[in-house]
Amino acid sequence: MKKIALLWILLVALPAAHADQCDDLIKMDGLLTKAKKSCPFSYYAFRFQQDSQVCMDKKGKEASKKLFLMGDSTFDGLSKKMGKEALCHKLLKDFPMTVKQ
């Protein structure tokens, strides 16, 4: 019985979680790409962008574009709410291995 439960988790639950991770990764790529253009960042991890591209290939062009633009607009919304400088600082603090000044 335990083997069946484990197999179910591996076959059903993990791919669903992976899909959600891809959605979040593409959105974050949209947000951080916008941040790279708007904040004084000199570095945006190429590995993160590669992982996002793998997810985009899995999700398809239209779904990926929608998710990416959601991340882009999230940057705009947060920038208006907390100020661009504060948001840039928060991104540097929260993602030190992904973006750098």
Secondary structure, 3 states (H helix, E strand, C coil): CHHHHHHHHHHHHHHHHHHHHHHHHHHHHHHHHHHHHHCCCCEECHHHHHHHHHHHHHHCHHHHHHHHHHHHHHHHHHHHHHCHHHHHHHHHHHCCCCEEC
